[in-house]
């Protein structure tokens, strides 16, 4: 998911969960920071956030700001245990397959939407068909591309020839079947992504209205959306999932800068921080003491090239790749992470984050090693950077200025290539420019895992036509290896084959891996039992408000 913002996934548990042909229920997380004071079950807490890019529709958010809200308003067939990463059933009673191509889904009874209507098989099938349809312009529509009939509702060109994917069949209110175009060993795990959420019948009569006032089936119910200020949700008292809220609700509060959010946290005006801004990283542990959070996260910070621009598209493919490798080699990751980021990031040596199944250290090779002489040589010998300069677009509300300036200084000093930061006021502005292909040079493209398998960092970001392929990179070699990986008979083989696809990225360099995120956060004196998962999100339902 776009915009990387936490116990590390237990790889063994993930492998077991992914290999299973059916899911089993799990309990909620019990680890992490906790106090022992009395709690107010009706208490509401605030969280550092921003303005979502799009309306709050489950298939219309591939960025963390809207995605976090949607994950709390909607619950899908399955989700991931925040303590272990293991797959656990929610609306699904079981999901069965014998060939990883044909799936039978059985739903639990008793689930309702926040408007009181029942969650049925049709709630999922109609939602997926609507979300996949090209006419509905959902940014995550490509997530349904594995399903037979996707090409009818989402053709590469022209209008849809149908409104339903033939691979989805409703059996009765609690059963439906899914047929894929080819086996996908980890498809059940993908079903935990928010795009696969159900939608109530009323949604289809007024999608735009429901995007402003969503009606979900999750642990929290929508209350209000004051644009550019805050989104408020309250606990849904009839929620039947395993992660029932221990609080009364959440206010997702907009902040223009990370420094302002940190200041409010210190004064107990804000309850839970997203990430500590780079200015306050050196002192946050001393400031917050036991309320400081510092742990691994399944996320990576990249900067990506706008390959659709004529200056890159017109170059010889091999020479252009060498130039991009040179830019990457001009970046002193170790020094920047130790100084500007105060040791709170780990220099990246691959396109996949550690702790994710299939991560292989060093996959980026020499291109991710600081070598100023080689960097300058590659750029010079292959004709130089188009236009002689580059810029890196980023959102000013995300505390990125310091490291972007440091990256540009490193490139400039190593190679003589002019590099400038290109700040935009907020995350939504950046995402809109990226979606419209209006990035002039390069862009910040952090990635936070949607599921803990290397496929999510690779196919979903670099596959031709993938919804999160911001560079618009396209490689038949990469796509073919990804297709082979998806069709593997085991998850272990899938992960192995995706490592081969990752090696293609190291050769083409559509983006530059910089460093792996850690969750550097904290919480106020007003809340307790605050824990973070490997997505970098608080376990919202477990947060307790002190009496």
C-alpha positions as CSV (number, residue, x, y, z in Angstrom):
1,X,0.0,0.0,0.0
2,X,1.3,3.4,-1.0
3,X,2.9,5.6,1.7
4,X,4.8,3.6,4.2
5,X,4.0,5.3,7.5
6,X,5.1,-3.7,13.4
7,X,6.0,-6.7,15.4
8,X,8.0,-8.4,12.7
9,X,6.0,-11.1,10.9
10,X,7.0,-14.6,12.1
11,X,8.1,-16.2,8.8
12,X,7.3,-19.7,10.0
13,X,3.8,-18.8,10.9
14,X,3.3,-17.0,7.6
15,X,4.5,-20.0,5.7
16,X,2.1,-22.3,7.5
17,X,-0.8,-19.9,7.0
18,X,-0.1,-19.3,3.4
19,X,0.3,-23.0,2.6
20,X,-3.0,-23.9,4.2
21,X,-6.0,-24.6,1.9
22,X,-8.4,-23.3,4.4
23,X,-8.2,-20.5,7.1
24,X,-8.7,-20.9,10.8
25,X,-9.8,-18.4,13.3
26,X,-7.3,-16.6,15.6
27,X,-7.3,-14.5,18.7
28,X,-6.4,-10.9,18.9
29,X,-2.9,-9.7,19.7
30,X,-1.7,-9.7,23.3
31,X,1.8,-8.4,22.9
32,X,3.3,-4.9,23.0
33,X,3.2,-1.9,25.3
34,X,0.5,-2.0,28.0
35,X,-0.4,-0.2,31.2
36,X,-2.6,-1.5,33.9
37,X,-4.9,1.5,34.6
38,X,-8.7,1.4,34.5
39,X,-10.1,1.9,31.0
40,X,-13.1,3.7,29.7
41,X,-14.7,1.4,27.1
42,X,-16.6,4.4,25.6
43,X,-13.5,6.6,25.4
44,X,-12.5,8.0,22.1
45,X,-8.8,8.6,21.1
46,X,-7.2,10.6,18.3
47,X,-4.6,9.5,15.7
48,X,-2.3,11.5,13.5
49,X,-3.6,11.3,9.9
50,X,-4.3,13.3,6.8
51,X,-6.7,13.8,3.9
52,X,-7.5,10.6,1.9
53,X,-6.7,10.8,-1.8
54,X,-10.1,9.4,-2.9
55,X,-13.7,8.7,-1.6
56,X,-13.8,6.1,1.1
57,X,-14.6,3.1,-1.1
58,X,-12.8,-0.2,-0.3
59,X,-11.3,-0.6,-3.8
60,X,-10.4,3.1,-4.1
61,X,-7.5,3.4,-1.6
62,X,-4.0,2.2,-2.3
63,X,-2.5,4.7,0.1
64,X,-2.2,4.4,3.9
65,X,-4.3,7.4,4.9
66,X,-7.5,6.3,3.3
67,X,-6.6,2.7,3.7
68,X,-6.3,2.8,7.5
69,X,-9.8,4.3,7.8
70,X,-11.3,1.7,5.4
71,X,-9.7,-1.2,7.3
72,X,-11.5,0.0,10.4
73,X,-14.9,0.5,8.6
74,X,-14.9,-2.8,6.7
75,X,-14.0,-6.4,7.5
76,X,-13.4,-8.9,4.8
77,X,-13.3,-12.7,4.6
78,X,-10.0,-12.9,6.4
79,X,-7.5,-10.6,8.1
80,X,-4.1,-11.0,9.7
81,X,-3.4,-11.6,13.4
82,X,-1.5,-8.4,14.5
83,X,0.8,-10.4,16.8
84,X,1.9,-13.2,14.4
85,X,0.8,-12.3,10.9
86,X,-1.1,-15.6,10.7
87,X,-4.2,-15.6,8.5
88,X,-7.4,-15.7,10.5
89,X,-11.1,-15.9,9.5
90,X,-13.4,-13.0,10.0
91,X,-16.6,-13.1,7.8
92,X,-15.4,-16.4,6.3
93,X,-16.1,-19.6,8.1
94,X,-13.9,-21.5,5.7
95,X,-12.2,-21.0,2.3
96,X,-11.4,-24.3,0.6
97,X,-9.4,-25.3,-2.5
98,X,-7.7,-28.4,-3.8
99,X,-5.9,-26.8,-6.7
100,X,-5.3,-23.1,-5.8
101,X,-7.5,-22.3,-8.8
102,X,-11.0,-23.0,-7.7
103,X,-12.2,-21.8,-4.3
104,X,-15.4,-22.4,-2.3
105,X,-16.2,-19.7,0.3
106,X,-18.5,-20.4,3.3
107,X,-19.6,-17.4,5.3
108,X,-20.5,-17.1,8.9
109,X,-24.0,-16.2,9.7
110,X,-25.0,-13.1,11.8
111,X,-22.7,-10.5,10.2
112,X,-24.4,-7.2,9.4
113,X,-23.6,-3.9,7.8
114,X,-23.8,-0.8,9.9
115,X,-27.2,-0.1,8.4
116,X,-28.5,-3.4,9.8
117,X,-28.7,-5.3,6.5
118,X,-27.1,-8.7,6.4
119,X,-23.7,-9.5,4.9
120,X,-24.2,-12.3,2.3
121,X,-22.4,-13.9,-0.5
122,X,-24.0,-11.4,-2.9
123,X,-22.4,-8.6,-0.7
124,X,-19.0,-9.8,-1.8
125,X,-19.7,-10.9,-5.4
126,X,-21.5,-7.7,-6.3
127,X,-18.8,-5.6,-4.6
128,X,-16.0,-7.3,-6.5
129,X,-17.8,-7.1,-9.8
130,X,-18.5,-3.4,-9.3
131,X,-14.9,-2.6,-8.1
132,X,-13.3,-4.5,-11.1
133,X,-15.4,-2.7,-13.7
134,X,-13.3,-0.2,-15.6
135,X,-16.2,2.3,-15.7
136,X,-16.2,2.7,-12.0
137,X,-12.6,3.9,-12.0
138,X,-11.4,2.1,-8.8
139,X,-7.7,2.5,-8.3
140,X,-7.4,-1.1,-7.0
141,X,-9.4,-2.8,-9.8
142,X,-6.3,-4.8,-10.9
143,X,-6.5,-6.8,-7.6
144,X,-9.3,-8.8,-9.2
145,X,-7.4,-9.6,-12.4
146,X,-6.7,-13.2,-11.3
147,X,-10.5,-14.0,-11.5
148,X,-11.9,-15.5,-14.7
149,X,-13.9,-12.9,-16.6
150,X,-11.9,-9.9,-15.4
151,X,-11.1,-9.0,-19.0
152,X,-14.8,-8.7,-19.8
153,X,-15.4,-6.0,-17.1
154,X,-12.0,-4.4,-17.4
155,X,-10.7,-4.7,-21.0
156,X,-7.4,-3.1,-21.8
157,X,-9.2,-0.9,-24.3
158,X,-12.8,0.1,-24.9
159,X,-16.0,-0.5,-22.9
160,X,-16.7,-3.6,-20.8
161,X,-18.6,-6.4,-22.6
162,X,-20.2,-7.5,-19.3
163,X,-20.9,-6.4,-15.8
164,X,-20.0,-9.6,-14.0
165,X,-16.9,-11.7,-13.8
166,X,-17.8,-15.3,-14.9
167,X,-15.4,-16.7,-12.3
168,X,-17.7,-15.6,-9.4
169,X,-20.8,-17.7,-8.7
170,X,-23.3,-17.2,-5.8
171,X,-24.5,-20.5,-4.5
172,X,-26.7,-19.2,-1.7
173,X,-26.6,-16.5,1.0
174,X,-23.6,-18.1,2.8
175,X,-21.7,-19.7,-0.1
176,X,-20.0,-18.5,-3.3
177,X,-17.2,-19.8,-5.5
178,X,-14.2,-18.2,-7.1
179,X,-12.4,-19.5,-10.3
180,X,-9.1,-18.1,-11.2
181,X,-7.5,-18.0,-14.7
182,X,-4.6,-20.0,-13.3
183,X,-3.5,-21.2,-9.9
184,X,-2.3,-18.6,-7.4
185,X,-0.7,-20.3,-4.4
186,X,-1.3,-17.4,-2.1
187,X,-4.7,-16.1,-3.3
188,X,-6.4,-16.8,0.1
189,X,-3.8,-14.5,1.7
190,X,-4.6,-11.7,-0.8
191,X,-8.2,-11.8,0.2
192,X,-7.3,-10.0,3.4
193,X,-6.7,-6.8,1.4
194,X,-9.4,-4.1,1.8
195,X,-10.3,-4.1,-1.9
196,X,-12.0,-7.5,-1.3
197,X,-14.4,-6.0,1.3
198,X,-18.2,-6.5,1.0
199,X,-20.5,-3.7,0.1
200,X,-24.1,-3.1,1.3
201,X,-27.0,-3.1,-1.3
202,X,-27.5,0.6,-0.8
203,X,-24.0,1.4,-2.1
204,X,-24.8,0.4,-5.7
205,X,-27.6,3.0,-5.8
206,X,-25.3,5.9,-4.8
207,X,-21.6,5.0,-4.9
208,X,-20.5,8.6,-4.7
209,X,-22.7,9.3,-1.6
210,X,-21.4,6.2,0.1
211,X,-17.9,7.2,-0.6
212,X,-18.5,10.3,1.4
213,X,-20.5,8.5,4.1
214,X,-19.4,4.9,4.0
215,X,-21.5,2.1,5.4
216,X,-19.3,-0.9,6.3
217,X,-19.3,-4.0,8.4
218,X,-16.2,-3.4,10.3
219,X,-15.4,-2.8,14.0
220,X,-16.0,0.9,13.6
221,X,-19.0,2.8,12.2
222,X,-18.7,6.1,10.2
223,X,-19.7,9.3,12.0
224,X,-18.3,12.2,10.1
225,X,-15.8,13.5,7.6
226,X,-14.7,17.1,7.9
227,X,-12.6,17.4,4.8
228,X,-9.0,18.4,5.5
229,X,-9.7,18.3,9.2
230,X,-10.7,14.9,10.5
231,X,-12.6,11.7,10.1
232,X,-14.5,10.4,13.1
233,X,-15.7,6.8,13.6
234,X,-17.3,5.0,16.5
235,X,-17.3,1.5,17.8
236,X,-20.0,-0.7,16.1
237,X,-21.9,-2.3,19.0
238,X,-23.2,-5.3,16.9
239,X,-19.8,-6.2,15.5
240,X,-19.2,-10.0,15.6
241,X,-15.5,-10.2,14.5
242,X,-12.7,-11.4,16.8
243,X,-11.3,-7.9,17.0
244,X,-14.1,-6.1,18.9
245,X,-13.0,-2.6,19.9
246,X,-11.9,-1.9,23.5
247,X,-12.6,1.8,23.0
248,X,-15.5,4.0,21.8
249,X,-14.0,5.3,18.6
250,X,-11.3,7.1,16.8
251,X,-10.7,10.6,15.4
252,X,-8.3,10.5,12.4
253,X,-7.0,14.0,12.7
254,X,-5.2,15.9,9.9
255,X,-1.8,17.4,10.4
256,X,0.1,19.6,8.0
257,X,3.4,18.7,9.5
258,X,4.9,15.9,11.6
259,X,6.4,18.4,13.9
260,X,3.0,19.8,14.8
261,X,1.7,16.3,15.5
262,X,4.6,15.5,17.8
263,X,4.1,18.8,19.7
264,X,0.5,17.9,20.2
265,X,1.5,14.4,21.4
266,X,3.8,15.9,24.0
267,X,1.0,18.0,25.3
268,X,-1.5,15.1,25.3
269,X,-3.6,16.8,22.7
270,X,-3.0,14.0,20.3
271,X,-3.1,10.4,21.5
272,X,-1.3,8.2,19.0
273,X,1.3,9.2,16.5
274,X,1.8,7.8,13.0
275,X,5.6,8.4,12.7
276,X,8.0,10.6,14.6
277,X,9.2,13.4,12.3
278,X,12.9,13.4,11.4
279,X,13.5,16.5,13.5
280,X,12.3,14.8,16.7
281,X,13.8,11.4,16.0
282,X,17.0,12.0,18.1
283,X,15.0,12.8,21.3
284,X,11.7,10.9,21.1
285,X,12.8,8.0,23.2
286,X,14.0,10.3,26.0
287,X,10.8,12.5,25.7
288,X,8.3,9.6,25.8
289,X,10.1,6.9,27.8
290,X,8.0,3.8,28.0
291,X,5.5,5.4,25.7
292,X,8.0,5.4,22.8
293,X,7.6,2.8,20.1
294,X,10.6,1.5,18.1
295,X,10.2,-1.7,16.2
296,X,10.5,-3.3,12.7
297,X,7.9,-2.7,10.0
298,X,7.2,-4.4,6.7
299,X,7.8,-1.3,4.6
300,X,10.4,0.3,2.3
301,X,11.2,3.8,1.2
302,X,11.8,4.2,-2.6
303,X,12.2,7.0,-5.0
304,X,10.8,6.2,-8.5
305,X,11.3,7.5,-12.0
306,X,8.4,8.8,-14.1
307,X,9.3,6.5,-17.0
308,X,6.3,7.7,-19.0
309,X,8.0,11.1,-19.5
310,X,9.5,11.7,-23.0
311,X,13.0,12.4,-21.6
312,X,13.3,8.8,-20.3
313,X,11.0,7.1,-22.8
314,X,13.1,8.4,-25.8
315,X,16.4,7.0,-24.5
316,X,18.0,3.6,-25.4
317,X,16.5,1.2,-22.9
318,X,19.9,-0.3,-21.7
319,X,21.6,3.1,-21.5
320,X,18.7,4.6,-19.5
321,X,18.9,1.7,-17.1
322,X,22.6,2.3,-16.6
323,X,22.0,6.0,-15.9
324,X,19.3,5.1,-13.3
325,X,21.8,2.6,-11.7
326,X,24.3,5.4,-11.5
327,X,21.9,7.7,-9.7
328,X,21.2,4.9,-7.2
329,X,25.0,4.3,-6.6
330,X,25.4,8.1,-6.0
331,X,23.3,7.9,-2.8
332,X,25.1,7.4,0.5
333,X,22.3,5.4,2.3
334,X,24.4,4.5,5.3
335,X,25.4,8.0,6.2
336,X,21.9,9.4,5.6
337,X,20.2,6.7,7.7
338,X,22.7,7.2,10.5
339,X,22.7,11.0,10.6
340,X,19.6,12.5,9.1
341,X,17.4,9.6,10.2
342,X,19.2,9.1,13.5
343,X,19.7,5.4,12.9
344,X,16.0,4.7,12.8
345,X,16.1,3.3,9.3
346,X,18.1,0.4,7.7
347,X,19.8,1.0,4.4
348,X,18.0,-1.1,1.7
349,X,19.8,-3.7,-0.3
350,X,16.7,-5.2,-2.0
351,X,13.3,-4.2,-3.3
352,X,11.5,-6.3,-0.6
353,X,11.5,-5.5,3.1
354,X,13.1,-7.9,5.7
355,X,10.8,-10.1,7.6
356,X,8.6,-10.6,4.6
357,X,8.5,-14.1,3.2
358,X,10.8,-14.2,0.1
359,X,13.1,-11.4,1.2
360,X,16.6,-12.0,-0.1
361,X,19.4,-9.8,1.1
362,X,21.5,-8.1,-1.6
363,X,19.1,-8.6,-4.5
364,X,19.7,-5.0,-5.6
365,X,23.4,-5.8,-6.0
366,X,26.0,-3.1,-6.7
367,X,23.3,-0.6,-7.7
368,X,22.4,-0.1,-4.0
369,X,26.0,0.3,-2.9
370,X,27.5,3.8,-2.6
371,X,30.2,4.2,-5.2
372,X,30.6,7.8,-6.4
373,X,33.2,7.1,-9.0
374,X,31.2,4.3,-10.6
375,X,28.0,6.4,-10.4
376,X,29.6,9.2,-12.3
377,X,31.1,6.9,-14.9
378,X,27.8,5.1,-15.6
379,X,25.9,8.4,-16.0
380,X,28.6,10.0,-18.2
381,X,29.3,7.0,-20.5
382,X,25.6,6.5,-21.2
383,X,24.8,10.1,-22.3
384,X,24.0,11.7,-19.0
385,X,20.7,12.4,-17.1
386,X,18.0,13.7,-19.4
387,X,18.0,17.5,-19.2
388,X,21.0,17.4,-16.9
389,X,18.9,17.5,-13.7
390,X,16.4,15.6,-11.7
391,X,13.8,16.5,-9.0
392,X,12.2,14.4,-6.3
393,X,8.5,15.1,-5.6
394,X,7.4,14.6,-2.0
395,X,4.6,15.6,0.4
396,X,5.6,18.3,2.9
397,X,3.2,17.0,5.6
398,X,5.2,13.7,5.9
399,X,8.5,14.9,7.3
400,X,10.5,14.1,4.2
401,X,12.3,17.3,3.4
402,X,15.5,16.6,5.4
403,X,16.2,13.2,3.8
404,X,15.1,14.3,0.3
405,X,17.6,17.2,0.6
406,X,20.3,14.8,1.8
407,X,19.7,12.4,-1.1
408,X,19.9,15.2,-3.6
409,X,23.1,16.5,-2.0
410,X,24.6,13.1,-2.2
411,X,23.7,12.8,-5.9
412,X,25.0,16.3,-6.7
413,X,28.3,15.9,-4.8
414,X,28.9,12.4,-6.3
415,X,28.1,13.0,-9.9
416,X,27.6,16.7,-10.6
417,X,24.0,16.1,-11.6
418,X,21.7,18.8,-10.4
419,X,19.0,17.4,-8.0
420,X,16.3,19.4,-6.2
421,X,13.5,18.5,-3.8
422,X,10.0,19.1,-5.3
423,X,7.7,19.6,-2.3
424,X,3.9,19.6,-2.5
425,X,1.7,20.7,0.4
426,X,0.2,17.3,1.3
427,X,-0.1,13.6,0.6
428,X,-3.3,13.9,-1.4
429,X,-1.8,16.5,-3.7
430,X,1.1,14.2,-4.4
431,X,-1.0,11.1,-5.0
432,X,-3.3,13.0,-7.4
433,X,-0.3,14.1,-9.5
434,X,1.1,10.6,-9.5
435,X,-2.2,9.1,-10.5
436,X,-2.6,11.6,-13.3
437,X,1.0,10.9,-14.6
438,X,2.0,14.5,-14.0
439,X,5.3,13.8,-12.1
440,X,8.1,15.8,-13.9
441,X,11.0,13.7,-12.9
442,X,11.1,11.4,-9.8
443,X,8.8,10.8,-6.8
444,X,8.8,9.4,-3.3
445,X,7.1,6.0,-3.4
446,X,7.2,4.4,0.0
447,X,5.5,1.0,0.1
448,X,3.9,-0.7,3.1
449,X,3.0,-4.4,2.8
450,X,-0.6,-5.4,2.1
451,X,0.3,-9.1,2.9
452,X,3.7,-10.4,4.0
453,X,5.0,-12.1,0.8
454,X,7.5,-10.7,-1.6
455,X,4.9,-10.8,-4.4
456,X,3.2,-7.8,-2.8
457,X,6.4,-5.7,-3.1
458,X,7.0,-6.9,-6.7
459,X,4.0,-7.8,-8.8
460,X,1.7,-5.3,-7.1
461,X,4.2,-2.5,-7.6
462,X,6.1,-3.3,-10.8
463,X,3.8,-5.6,-12.9
464,X,2.6,-4.0,-16.1
465,X,-0.7,-2.2,-15.4
466,X,-0.6,-2.9,-11.7
467,X,-2.6,-0.3,-9.7
468,X,0.5,0.8,-7.7
469,X,2.9,0.9,-10.6
470,X,3.6,4.6,-10.3
471,X,6.6,4.6,-12.7
472,X,4.5,2.8,-15.4
473,X,7.4,0.4,-15.7
474,X,6.7,-2.5,-18.1
475,X,9.0,-5.5,-18.6
476,X,7.9,-8.7,-20.4
477,X,10.7,-10.5,-18.7
478,X,9.5,-9.4,-15.2
479,X,5.9,-10.1,-16.0
480,X,6.7,-13.6,-17.3
481,X,8.6,-14.5,-14.2
482,X,5.8,-13.1,-12.0
483,X,3.3,-15.2,-13.9
484,X,5.4,-18.3,-13.3
485,X,5.7,-17.5,-9.6
486,X,2.0,-17.1,-9.2
487,X,1.3,-20.5,-10.8
488,X,3.8,-22.3,-8.5
489,X,2.4,-25.2,-6.5
490,X,3.7,-24.0,-3.2
491,X,4.1,-20.7,-1.5
492,X,7.8,-21.4,-1.0
493,X,8.3,-21.9,-4.7
494,X,6.3,-18.7,-5.4
495,X,8.6,-16.7,-3.1
496,X,11.7,-18.3,-4.8
497,X,10.5,-17.5,-8.3
498,X,9.7,-13.9,-7.3
499,X,13.3,-13.5,-6.3
500,X,14.2,-14.1,-9.9
501,X,11.7,-11.4,-11.0
502,X,13.3,-9.1,-8.4
503,X,16.7,-9.5,-10.1
504,X,15.2,-8.0,-13.3
505,X,14.4,-4.8,-11.3
506,X,18.0,-4.5,-10.2
507,X,18.9,-4.5,-13.9
508,X,16.2,-2.0,-15.0
509,X,16.0,0.2,-11.9
510,X,12.5,1.6,-12.4
511,X,12.9,2.8,-8.8
512,X,15.6,3.2,-6.2
513,X,15.4,1.4,-2.9
514,X,16.6,3.7,-0.1
515,X,15.9,2.2,3.3
516,X,13.6,0.0,5.3
517,X,11.2,1.6,7.7
518,X,10.9,1.1,11.4
519,X,7.9,2.1,13.4
520,X,9.1,5.1,15.4
521,X,6.1,6.3,17.2
522,X,4.5,7.0,20.6
523,X,1.3,7.7,22.5
524,X,-0.1,10.1,25.0
525,X,-0.6,9.7,28.8
526,X,-4.4,9.4,28.1
527,X,-4.2,5.9,26.4
528,X,-2.8,2.5,27.2
529,X,-2.4,-1.0,25.6
530,X,-1.0,0.7,22.4
531,X,0.6,-1.9,20.1
532,X,1.6,-1.7,16.4
533,X,1.5,-4.4,13.8
534,X,3.9,-5.0,10.9
535,X,1.9,-2.8,8.6
536,X,3.0,0.1,10.8
537,X,-0.5,0.7,12.1
538,X,-1.7,0.7,15.7
539,X,-3.9,-2.2,16.6
540,X,-6.7,0.3,16.7
541,X,-9.3,-2.0,18.3
542,X,-7.0,-2.8,21.3
543,X,-6.2,0.8,22.3
544,X,-7.7,1.6,25.7
545,X,-8.6,5.1,26.9
546,X,-7.8,5.7,30.5
547,X,-10.5,6.7,32.9
